[in-house]
Amino acid sequence: MNTAALSEFKLQVTGMTCGGCANAVTRIVKRADPDADVKVDLSAGRVDALTSADIHGLAEAITKAGYAATPLA
């Protein structure tokens, strides 16, 4: 179990069109923090995560994978 502080993050992610896209984004977050709790709302284009990973690092990794990810306030 990761002992770093957990934060709840919300990302707007565009370019996800199917369940495979949602799974790919989930894997990216889990790669950064295997203990993360990730929820992807495909129709809203939103990712909610409870994680110890850095939100900006996650957004960058998701963007590098071909999706446009922007942290939400």
Secondary structure, 3 states (H helix, E strand, C coil): CCCCCCEEEEEEEECCCCHHHHHHHHHHHHHHCCCCEEEEECCCCEEEEEECCCHHHHHHHHHHCCCEEEECC
